[in-house]
Amino acid sequence: PIVVDVRTPEDYAKWLTEKKEAAAKERELTSKDWTMVELMERGKKTYEKVCAACHQVNGEGMPPIFPALKGSKMAVEKDQIKAHIDIVVNGKKGTAMQAFAAQLSEVDIAAVITYERNAWGNNTGDLITPKQILEYKQTGKY
């Protein structure tokens, strides 16, 4: 569906200013040095809001359509970090896994991946930063 939001020039200017300020705050958060605790807290909220419907709150998924993240190769093995980032950012063609690059901020993507790699007993100790997600989006490199 298409929604048209008609505003007066004054209301539009106010809305645009608010959007620019919010974007500036998000860019500032991307450059912040995050702790594991902060990323886990934000990641849990993002996961429960965006990912849990398919992968379940407990990370066990609904195989074979929605794979488990709990104990999965992608979420626990060090050599799978780039693949983990790639699938969250770009999705996976031919499956229900959508791309979240345009839907979630770099902060939320980093937080949710950090959460998935450390929740439900995964305990990898991996901390993915928003800076790494931004670099991945720009260069494809981790």
C-alpha positions in Angstrom: 0.0 0.0 0.0 1.0 3.6 -0.7 0.5 6.2 2.0 0.6 9.9 1.2 1.3 12.2 4.1 0.4 15.7 3.1 2.0 18.5 5.2 2.1 22.2 5.2 5.5 23.6 4.2 6.1 24.5 7.8 5.2 21.0 9.1 7.3 19.4 6.4 10.3 21.6 7.4 9.9 20.5 11.0 9.5 16.8 10.0 12.6 17.0 7.8 14.7 18.6 10.6 13.6 15.9 13.0 14.6 13.2 10.5 18.0 14.8 10.0 18.6 15.0 13.7 17.6 11.4 14.2 20.0 10.3 11.4 22.8 12.4 12.9 22.2 10.7 16.3 22.3 7.3 14.7 25.6 8.1 12.9 27.0 9.2 16.2 26.0 5.8 17.8 27.7 4.0 14.9 31.1 5.6 15.9 30.6 4.9 19.7 32.7 2.3 21.4 30.1 -0.2 22.6 30.5 -2.7 25.4 29.3 -6.3 25.2 26.6 -5.6 27.8 25.2 -2.6 25.8 25.2 -4.6 22.6 23.6 -7.6 24.2 20.8 -5.5 25.7 20.1 -3.7 22.5 20.5 -7.0 20.5 18.0 -8.8 22.6 15.4 -6.1 22.1 16.1 -6.1 18.3 16.1 -9.9 18.1 12.8 -10.1 20.0 11.2 -7.4 17.8 12.6 -8.6 14.4 14.0 -12.1 14.5 12.1 -14.1 17.1 8.9 -14.6 14.9 10.9 -16.9 12.7 13.9 -18.1 14.8 11.9 -18.2 18.1 12.7 -16.4 21.3 14.8 -19.4 22.4 16.8 -19.4 19.1 15.7 -22.9 18.2 13.9 -21.8 15.0 11.4 -23.9 13.2 13.5 -26.2 11.0 13.7 -26.7 8.1 12.1 -23.4 7.1 13.6 -21.2 9.9 16.9 -22.7 11.1 18.0 -22.7 14.7 20.6 -20.1 15.7 21.2 -21.8 19.1 24.3 -23.9 18.6 24.3 -23.3 14.8 27.6 -23.4 12.9 26.9 -19.8 11.6 26.3 -18.4 15.1 29.2 -20.1 16.9 32.1 -20.7 14.6 34.7 -18.0 14.2 35.2 -18.5 10.5 31.4 -17.9 10.0 31.3 -14.3 11.3 31.4 -12.8 7.8 28.7 -15.2 6.6 26.6 -14.3 9.7 27.0 -10.6 8.9 26.3 -11.2 5.2 23.0 -13.0 5.8 21.6 -10.4 8.2 22.7 -7.5 5.9 21.8 -9.1 2.5 19.4 -11.9 3.3 19.4 -15.2 1.4 17.8 -15.5 -2.0 15.2 -18.3 -2.4 14.5 -18.4 1.3 12.4 -16.5 3.9 15.5 -14.8 5.2 15.1 -11.2 4.1 17.8 -8.5 3.9 17.9 -6.1 6.9 20.4 -3.6 5.6 17.7 -1.0 4.7 15.5 -1.8 7.7 18.0 -1.8 10.6 20.7 0.6 11.5 24.3 -0.5 11.7 24.0 -0.4 15.5 21.0 -2.7 15.5 22.6 -5.1 13.1 25.8 -5.3 15.1 23.8 -5.7 18.3 21.6 -8.5 17.0 24.5 -10.4 15.6 26.4 -10.0 18.8 23.3 -11.2 20.7 22.9 -14.2 18.4 26.5 -15.2 18.8 26.3 -15.0 22.6 22.7 -16.0 23.6 21.3 -19.4 24.4 24.6 -20.9 25.4 26.4 -19.9 22.2 28.8 -17.8 24.4 31.4 -17.1 21.6 32.6 -13.9 23.2 32.3 -12.3 19.7 31.5 -8.6 19.8 30.5 -7.2 16.4 30.7 -3.4 16.3 28.5 -0.9 14.3 31.8 0.3 12.7 32.4 -3.2 11.4 28.9 -3.4 9.9 29.3 0.0 8.3 32.6 -1.1 6.8 31.1 -4.3 5.6 28.2 -2.4 3.9 30.7 -0.1 2.2 33.4 -2.7 1.2 32.0 -6.2 1.6 34.9 -7.0 3.9 34.9 -8.0 7.5 
